[in-house]
Amino acid sequence: MSEDVALRTQETMEPVPNEPATQPKKARTDWAGEVRGIFWLILAVLGFHTFIAKPFYIPSESMLPGLLVGDQLVVSKFPYGWSFVSPTFHLLPFIKGRLLGHLPERGDVVIVTPPGTETDYIKRLIGLPGDRLEVRDGTVILNGVPVKRGPLHYVDIPNYGGVQLPAPERATCDLGDDALRTGPDGKTVCHVPVITETLPNGRHYDTVELGPSIGDNYKEVTIPAGHVFLMGDNRDRSADSRFSLAEQGLGGPVPWEYLGGRAEFITFSKTGLGSWNPLTWGQSFRGGRAGTSLHAARTQ
């Protein structure tokens, strides 16, 4: 019996022949899955920009001094509800009404698409449906009462306009030689004349006052139902509801369906002074702009 056990033990201890090695199969890229993933990602981004919020870039001076050329800001899409201009790409024909629509408040900074165009403007809402609005010698008159205007004062804006001139440290300033000045830090600034305007609801903001201009007088109109009247803060250099569509304005009171959303806050701001050279990148951004609220303050 012991020899039988030893024989069986020996048999079990004999090495097992090696199995031939198998190469792991190389994984193939699932291109269909990749395309589906990209499609859903793009759809999610477009949906967020359509229904929630979207970034916008300021290319012009029409909202100085509050918004500078080069400011990047966030616009929320839901405060006024949604309309045919809410999608990122303005491809839909005019559709009357808004889904879950709410009228803006006087003083809101809004995005608007002028009728017949696909371009977004940014302006401040001054008049609501039913208001009688007139501009006389630069003063807005709402329902027969002049909007309160404070005294003329000045703000110094560095890198005014956001466009580089031959000298990198020089700010653009087309308000006259006296307006181009050197600030306490040695940098060039634009000395901009402004007047604080206060609406009937107590909201106030600064407007640029450059003297007489073609937009200083606007015949009284009664704003129709479902329409709003918009103006830029840089009153003497803003194409807004005071000007016709042929003049690149908004053509009078604008149907509220053309409002794309409300401006909320600045995320960052570019000066336009930097270049491809990494040593100049520090000049490309304005400090202190990030997080600036775009909601007009309210008098207590």
C-alpha positions as CSV (number, residue, x, y, z in Angstrom):
1,M,0.0,0.0,0.0
2,S,2.8,2.4,0.8
3,E,4.4,1.8,-2.6
4,D,1.1,2.6,-4.3
5,V,0.8,5.8,-2.3
6,A,4.3,6.8,-3.2
7,L,3.6,6.1,-6.9
8,R,0.5,8.2,-6.8
9,T,2.3,11.0,-5.1
10,Q,5.1,10.9,-7.7
11,E,2.5,11.0,-10.4
12,T,0.8,14.1,-9.0
13,M,4.2,15.9,-8.6
14,E,5.2,15.5,-12.2
15,P,5.3,18.9,-14.0
16,V,2.4,19.8,-16.2
17,P,3.4,20.7,-19.7
18,N,3.3,24.5,-20.4
19,E,0.2,25.8,-22.3
20,P,1.1,27.8,-25.4
21,A,0.9,31.5,-24.5
22,T,-1.9,33.5,-26.1
23,Q,-1.5,37.1,-27.1
24,P,-4.2,39.5,-25.7
25,K,-6.4,40.9,-28.4
26,K,-5.7,44.5,-29.2
27,A,-8.6,46.7,-28.2
28,R,-10.2,48.5,-31.1
29,T,-11.4,52.1,-30.9
30,D,-15.1,52.3,-30.8
31,W,-15.4,55.2,-33.2
32,A,-19.2,55.1,-33.2
33,G,-19.1,55.4,-29.4
34,E,-16.7,58.3,-29.6
35,V,-18.9,60.1,-32.1
36,R,-21.9,59.5,-29.9
37,G,-20.0,60.9,-26.8
38,I,-19.0,64.0,-28.7
39,F,-22.5,64.5,-30.0
40,W,-24.0,64.3,-26.5
41,L,-21.3,66.6,-25.1
42,I,-22.1,69.3,-27.8
43,L,-25.8,68.9,-27.2
44,A,-25.3,69.3,-23.4
45,V,-23.2,72.5,-23.9
46,L,-25.7,74.0,-26.4
47,G,-28.6,73.1,-24.0
48,F,-26.8,74.8,-21.1
49,H,-26.1,77.9,-23.2
50,T,-29.7,77.9,-24.4
51,F,-31.5,77.4,-21.1
52,I,-29.1,78.3,-18.3
53,A,-26.2,80.7,-19.1
54,K,-23.8,81.7,-21.7
55,P,-20.5,83.6,-21.9
56,F,-20.4,86.9,-23.9
57,Y,-17.5,89.1,-25.0
58,I,-17.8,92.9,-25.1
59,P,-16.4,94.2,-28.5
60,S,-17.5,97.9,-28.3
61,E,-17.6,100.9,-26.1
62,S,-21.4,101.4,-26.0
63,M,-21.7,100.4,-22.3
64,L,-18.8,102.4,-20.9
65,P,-17.9,103.1,-18.2
66,G,-19.4,99.9,-16.6
67,L,-18.4,97.6,-19.3
68,L,-15.0,97.9,-21.1
69,V,-13.9,96.5,-24.4
70,G,-12.5,93.0,-23.7
71,D,-14.7,92.2,-20.7
72,Q,-16.0,88.6,-20.7
73,L,-19.2,88.2,-18.8
74,V,-21.9,85.6,-18.0
75,V,-25.5,86.1,-19.2
76,S,-28.3,84.0,-17.6
77,K,-31.0,82.8,-20.0
78,F,-33.8,82.1,-17.6
79,P,-34.8,85.3,-15.7
80,Y,-37.2,86.5,-18.5
81,G,-38.1,83.1,-19.7
82,W,-37.2,81.7,-23.1
83,S,-37.9,82.9,-26.7
84,F,-36.9,82.1,-30.2
85,V,-33.6,84.0,-29.7
86,S,-32.6,81.9,-26.7
87,P,-30.8,79.2,-28.7
88,T,-27.0,79.7,-29.2
89,F,-27.5,80.0,-32.9
90,H,-30.3,82.4,-34.0
91,L,-31.8,80.2,-36.7
92,L,-35.4,80.2,-35.7
93,P,-38.0,82.5,-37.3
94,F,-39.8,85.0,-35.1
95,I,-42.1,83.3,-32.7
96,K,-44.4,85.5,-30.6
97,G,-44.4,85.2,-26.9
98,R,-42.0,83.7,-24.3
99,L,-42.0,80.5,-22.4
100,L,-42.5,81.3,-18.7
101,G,-41.9,84.9,-19.6
102,H,-41.2,87.6,-17.0
103,L,-40.7,91.3,-17.8
104,P,-37.3,92.7,-17.0
105,E,-36.8,95.4,-14.3
106,R,-35.7,98.9,-15.2
107,G,-31.9,99.2,-15.0
108,D,-31.2,95.6,-16.0
109,V,-28.4,95.0,-18.5
110,V,-29.7,92.7,-21.2
111,I,-28.7,91.0,-24.3
112,V,-30.8,91.8,-27.3
113,T,-30.8,90.7,-31.0
114,P,-32.0,93.5,-33.3
115,P,-34.9,92.4,-35.5
116,G,-33.7,91.0,-38.8
117,T,-30.2,90.3,-37.6
118,E,-28.2,87.5,-35.9
119,T,-26.0,89.9,-33.9
120,D,-26.3,90.2,-30.1
121,Y,-26.1,93.7,-28.6
122,I,-25.8,94.5,-24.9
123,K,-27.8,97.5,-23.5
124,R,-29.6,98.8,-20.4
125,L,-33.4,98.6,-20.1
126,I,-34.8,102.0,-19.5
127,G,-38.5,101.8,-20.5
128,L,-41.2,99.2,-20.0
129,P,-44.5,98.6,-21.8
130,G,-46.9,101.6,-21.3
131,D,-44.2,104.1,-20.5
132,R,-44.1,107.4,-22.2
133,L,-40.4,108.0,-23.0
134,E,-38.6,111.0,-24.4
135,V,-35.0,112.2,-24.5
136,R,-34.5,115.9,-24.4
137,D,-31.1,117.5,-24.4
138,G,-29.6,114.2,-23.2
139,T,-32.0,113.8,-20.3
140,V,-34.4,110.8,-20.3
141,I,-38.0,111.8,-19.5
142,L,-40.2,108.9,-18.3
143,N,-43.9,109.5,-18.1
144,G,-43.4,113.3,-18.0
145,V,-40.8,113.2,-15.3
146,P,-37.1,113.8,-16.0
147,V,-34.8,111.0,-14.8
148,K,-32.6,112.2,-12.0
149,R,-29.0,113.0,-13.1
150,G,-26.2,113.7,-10.7
151,P,-23.3,116.2,-11.2
152,L,-20.7,115.7,-13.8
153,H,-17.6,113.9,-12.5
154,Y,-14.8,111.8,-14.0
155,V,-13.5,108.3,-13.9
156,D,-10.1,107.2,-15.1
157,I,-10.2,104.2,-17.4
158,P,-6.9,102.4,-18.2
159,N,-6.6,100.7,-21.6
160,Y,-9.8,102.5,-22.7
161,G,-11.2,100.7,-25.7
162,G,-8.9,97.7,-25.3
163,V,-7.0,98.4,-28.5
164,Q,-3.2,98.5,-28.6
165,L,-1.5,101.7,-29.8
166,P,2.2,101.9,-30.8
167,A,3.4,102.4,-27.3
168,P,2.3,99.3,-25.2
169,E,1.7,101.3,-22.1
170,R,-0.5,103.9,-23.9
171,A,-4.3,103.7,-23.5
172,T,-6.6,104.4,-26.4
173,C,-8.6,107.6,-25.7
174,D,-10.3,109.5,-28.5
175,L,-12.0,112.1,-26.2
176,G,-9.3,114.7,-26.9
177,D,-5.7,115.3,-25.9
178,D,-6.8,116.6,-22.4
179,A,-8.6,113.4,-21.7
180,L,-5.4,111.3,-22.1
181,R,-3.6,111.5,-18.8
182,T,-1.0,109.8,-16.7
183,G,-2.3,108.1,-13.5
184,P,-0.6,107.9,-10.1
185,D,1.0,104.6,-11.1
186,G,2.6,106.2,-14.1
187,K,0.3,104.4,-16.6
188,T,-1.8,106.2,-19.2
189,V,-5.5,106.5,-18.5
190,C,-8.5,108.0,-20.2
191,H,-10.2,110.7,-18.1
192,V,-13.9,110.1,-18.9
193,P,-16.7,112.5,-18.0
194,V,-19.7,110.7,-16.5
195,I,-23.1,111.5,-14.9
196,T,-24.9,109.1,-12.5
197,E,-28.4,108.4,-13.7
198,T,-31.1,107.2,-11.2
199,L,-34.3,105.6,-12.5
200,P,-37.7,105.9,-10.8
201,N,-37.2,102.5,-9.0
202,G,-34.0,103.8,-7.4
203,R,-31.5,101.9,-9.5
204,H,-28.5,104.0,-10.6
205,Y,-25.5,103.6,-12.8
206,D,-22.9,105.9,-14.5
207,T,-23.4,107.2,-18.1
208,V,-20.7,108.8,-20.2
209,E,-21.4,112.4,-21.1
210,L,-19.4,113.7,-24.0
211,G,-21.5,116.8,-24.8
212,P,-24.1,117.4,-27.5
213,S,-24.8,114.5,-29.9
214,I,-27.4,113.3,-32.4
215,G,-28.9,111.0,-29.8
216,D,-29.6,113.7,-27.2
217,N,-33.1,114.3,-28.5
218,Y,-35.7,111.7,-29.2
219,K,-39.4,112.4,-29.8
220,E,-41.8,111.0,-27.1
221,V,-43.1,107.6,-27.8
222,T,-45.5,105.3,-25.8
223,I,-43.9,101.9,-25.5
224,P,-46.3,99.3,-26.9
225,A,-47.4,96.3,-24.9
226,G,-44.8,93.5,-25.0
227,H,-42.0,96.0,-25.9
228,V,-39.1,97.6,-24.1
229,F,-36.8,100.6,-24.7
230,L,-33.1,100.0,-24.4
231,M,-30.1,102.4,-24.3
232,G,-26.4,102.2,-23.9
233,D,-24.6,103.8,-21.0
234,N,-22.2,105.5,-23.3
235,R,-25.1,107.6,-24.5
236,D,-23.3,109.6,-27.2
237,R,-21.8,106.5,-28.8
238,S,-24.4,103.8,-28.6
239,A,-26.7,102.5,-31.4
240,D,-29.8,101.6,-29.4
241,S,-33.6,102.2,-29.4
242,R,-33.1,105.8,-30.3
243,F,-31.8,104.9,-33.8
244,S,-33.2,103.1,-36.7
245,L,-32.2,99.6,-37.9
246,A,-30.6,101.2,-41.0
247,E,-28.4,103.2,-38.5
248,Q,-27.5,99.8,-36.9
249,G,-29.7,100.7,-33.9
250,L,-32.7,98.8,-32.5
251,G,-35.4,100.7,-34.4
252,G,-37.3,102.1,-31.4
253,P,-39.0,100.0,-28.7
254,V,-38.0,96.3,-29.1
255,P,-40.4,93.4,-28.8
256,W,-39.4,91.5,-25.7
257,E,-39.1,88.3,-27.6
258,Y,-35.8,89.7,-28.9
259,L,-34.3,89.7,-25.4
260,G,-31.8,86.9,-25.0
261,G,-31.0,87.1,-21.3
262,R,-29.7,89.2,-18.4
263,A,-26.0,90.1,-17.8
264,E,-24.9,88.9,-14.4
265,F,-21.2,89.4,-13.7
266,I,-17.7,89.7,-15.3
267,T,-15.5,86.7,-15.4
268,F,-12.3,88.3,-16.7
269,S,-11.2,91.2,-18.9
270,K,-8.6,91.4,-21.6
271,T,-6.8,94.7,-22.4
272,G,-5.7,93.9,-26.0
273,L,-2.1,94.9,-25.0
274,G,-0.5,91.5,-25.0
275,S,1.0,89.6,-27.9
276,W,2.4,86.2,-28.7
277,N,5.5,87.0,-26.6
278,P,5.1,85.4,-23.2
279,L,6.8,88.4,-21.6
280,T,3.7,90.5,-22.6
281,W,1.1,88.2,-21.3
282,G,0.9,90.0,-18.0
283,Q,-0.5,93.0,-20.0
284,S,-3.2,90.9,-21.6
285,F,-5.6,91.0,-18.6
286,R,-7.1,93.7,-16.4
287,G,-6.9,93.1,-12.7
288,G,-9.8,93.6,-10.4
289,R,-12.6,93.0,-13.0
290,A,-13.4,89.3,-12.2
291,G,-16.6,88.9,-10.2
292,T,-17.8,92.5,-10.8
293,S,-21.6,92.4,-10.6
294,L,-23.6,93.9,-13.6
295,H,-26.7,94.5,-11.5
296,A,-27.4,98.2,-11.1
297,A,-27.2,99.4,-7.5
298,R,-30.3,100.6,-5.8
299,T,-30.7,103.8,-3.7
300,Q,-31.6,102.9,-0.1
